[in-house]
């Protein structure tokens, strides 16, 4: 048995954490079992009074009961991935900003992403992914060119594994077979030399499967929707990694709300809080029935040469 003198700000939770007792209710239970009548704890801890704490053996006995709140099934959900028959559109919003000593430059745009499950073959799920209805882009010829080039590809093939993780992307064979005709139409629409440079690079990427796959895997929607967030939970927390700006960020997530029995609500943050120049926060809601995301909000920022770059990304099913 140990004796602790209660300090201002002490709670059952932070005392339990200090002595590595998983369920804080046993702090009060143990004390009230062995204390004098006048030291009995009714509700609040009183600073200055003695608190009797269990020794290591008793702590291990308590922990062996496995009844701490963070060990409950609700706090450690098994997130399935069952996309068969799935088809949905999502309203995607992206705001990018730079802060250089207080001088802020922002760029915001939105589009509709379409995702349709096609088949499951060789333990991989094939989806068709496309973007449409772009808005709030800078009204320039080059932004219009980028949109038209993307639209010419139609839907892109997206392959994910049985855990819902992005494996690879590819251009449809039909598009590759018709690429010369597609490029001719784009050259007819855009005549200047800068457009020609862009279109030459675009054609090169489309014809190079490895390069096209690398580019598509940097798409905000795809790399968040098909990330490794379905990794198993342990003691109320799950860990995975996600790529942003060529950095692999270690992410931890916990269950955020237990109110809706048909949904799982998760909150995400950096697992390594020592990276002062990086930040990441995320919130998402997914269906318990199929494990597919309904909506998501992410804010990610980093510093480089004293300039802060921030990306706010969100989407919701429509």
BAKEPA-13353 format. One line per field, with one value per residue (C-alpha): residue in one letter; x, y, z. Coordinates in steps of 0.5 Angstrom, whole numbers, plus 500, padded with zeros to 3 digits. Each point is the difference from the previous one (the first is absolute). Example, Ala and Ser with C-alpha at 12.3 -4.5 7.8 and 13.67 -1.06 7.14 Angstrom:
BEGIN
rest	[A:S]
east	[525:502]
north	[491:507]
up	[516:498]
% end
This chain:
BEGIN
rest	[X:X:X:X:X:X:X:X:X:X:X:X:X:X:X:X:X:X:X:X:X:X:X:X:X:X:X:X:X:X:X:X:X:X:X:X:X:X:X:X:X:X:X:X:X:X:X:X:X:X:X:X:X:X:X:X:X:X:X:X:X:X:X:X:X:X:X:X:X:X:X:X:X:X:X:X:X:X:X:X:X:X:X:X:X:X:X:X:X:X:X:X:X:X:X:X:X:X:X:X:X:X:X:X:X:X:X:X:X:X:X:X:X:X:X:X:X:X:X:X:X:X:X:X:X:X:X:X:X:X:X:X:X:X:X:X:X:X:X:X:X:X:X:X:X:X:X:X:X:X:X:X:X:X:X:X:X:X:X:X:X:X:X:X:X:X:X:X:X:X:X:X:X:X:X:X:X:X:X:X:X:X:X:X:X:X:X:X:X:X:X:X:X:X:X:X:X:X:X:X:X:X:X:X:X:X:X:X:X:X:X:X:X:X:X:X:X:X:X:X:X:X:X:X:X:X:X:X:X:X:X:X:X:X:X:X:X:X:X:X:X:X:X:X:X:X:X:X:X:X:X:X:X:X:X:X:X:X:X:X:X:X:X:X:X:X:X:X:X:X:X:X:X:X:X:X:X:X:X:X:X:X:X:X:X:X:X:X:X:X:X:X:X:X:X:X:X:X:X:X:X:X:X:X:X:X:X:X:X:X:X:X:X:X:X:X:X:X]
east	[500:502:498:499:498:495:503:496:498:500:495:499:502:506:502:498:505:506:499:499:493:496:493:499:494:505:503:494:498:507:500:493:501:506:500:497:492:502:505:494:500:493:500:506:507:502:507:504:497:503:499:501:503:501:507:502:498:493:500:502:494:495:503:499:493:500:494:504:495:506:499:493:498:497:506:504:496:501:500:498:500:494:500:496:495:502:499:500:502:503:501:507:503:507:503:508:503:507:502:507:501:492:500:494:499:494:497:493:497:495:497:496:503:497:502:497:501:501:503:504:505:507:498:500:494:500:496:499:502:499:499:495:497:506:499:503:507:504:497:506:501:505:495:494:506:501:492:499:506:498:493:502:503:493:500:507:500:502:502:500:501:496:501:498:507:502:505:500:496:500:497:495:502:495:503:507:498:496:506:502:493:499:506:498:494:504:505:494:497:507:505:505:507:499:494:504:505:495:497:506:502:492:501:507:497:493:505:504:497:505:500:492:499:505:496:494:502:501:493:497:493:503:506:495:494:505:505:501:496:496:506:499:498:504:498:496:505:501:507:501:504:498:504:500:505:504:501:497:496:499:492:497:492:495:492:497:493:496:493:498:499:501:506:507:503:508:505:507:506:508:502:507:499:507:500:499:500:494:493:494:493:494:493:496:494:499:494:501:496:506:505:500:501:494:504:507:503:508:504:508:505:508:505:506:505:495:495:493:497:493:495:492:497:493:495:493:495:495]
north	[500:507:507:506:507:503:506:505:498:493:495:493:500:503:496:494:501:502:493:497:497:499:502:506:498:495:506:502:493:498:506:499:493:501:507:503:502:507:500:496:503:502:504:505:499:505:503:499:493:494:495:492:497:493:497:497:493:503:504:494:497:506:500:493:501:503:505:507:504:501:492:500:497:507:503:494:499:496:504:495:502:497:505:495:504:506:507:507:507:504:508:501:507:502:507:501:505:503:505:503:505:502:500:495:498:495:496:496:495:495:494:494:493:494:493:493:493:496:493:496:496:497:502:507:505:504:507:505:507:507:507:505:507:504:507:506:498:506:502:499:496:496:498:499:495:496:499:498:495:497:499:497:494:499:495:497:493:500:493:499:494:496:505:506:503:503:495:503:504:500:503:496:496:504:507:497:498:506:505:503:502:503:504:502:503:503:504:502:504:502:503:504:498:499:496:495:499:498:496:496:499:498:495:497:499:496:496:498:495:501:508:500:496:504:506:497:498:507:502:502:496:494:500:501:496:494:501:495:502:493:498:496:504:498:504:505:502:498:502:501:504:505:504:507:504:494:500:493:503:495:501:498:499:499:499:507:499:494:503:497:493:499:505:500:507:500:506:500:504:499:494:504:506:502:502:508:502:495:499:496:499:496:498:495:496:494:494:494:496:501:504:505:507:505:507:502:506:501:506:499:505:500:506:500:506:504:499:497:496:497:496:499:494:498:496:497:495:504]
up	[500:498:503:496:502:496:496:497:493:501:497:501:492:501:506:497:494:504:504:493:503:494:503:504:504:504:503:504:501:503:504:503:502:504:503:506:500:500:494:496:493:498:494:499:502:505:500:506:502:500:494:501:493:499:499:494:501:501:494:496:502:499:493:498:501:493:501:499:496:494:500:498:493:499:501:496:494:494:494:494:493:496:493:496:496:503:496:502:499:504:501:501:502:501:502:500:503:502:505:499:506:501:492:498:493:500:494:501:495:500:496:500:500:498:502:498:502:494:502:504:497:502:507:498:499:494:500:495:502:497:501:498:501:502:503:503:496:498:493:496:494:503:505:495:496:506:501:493:500:506:497:494:504:502:506:503:502:508:503:507:505:504:506:495:499:494:496:493:495:492:494:496:494:496:502:498:493:499:503:493:498:507:500:493:503:506:495:496:506:503:495:504:501:507:499:496:505:505:495:498:508:501:494:503:507:497:495:506:505:506:499:500:506:504:498:502:506:502:499:507:499:498:505:506:498:499:505:506:505:501:503:507:506:507:506:497:495:493:496:492:496:494:495:499:496:500:507:503:507:506:501:507:500:505:500:501:501:502:499:493:500:492:500:502:502:500:502:497:502:500:504:500:504:499:493:502:492:499:502:498:502:497:502:496:500:497:499:505:495:494:503:495:502:499:502:502:502:500:502:498:501:500:500:495:500:505:495:503:495:502:496:502:497:501:496:502:496:496]
% end
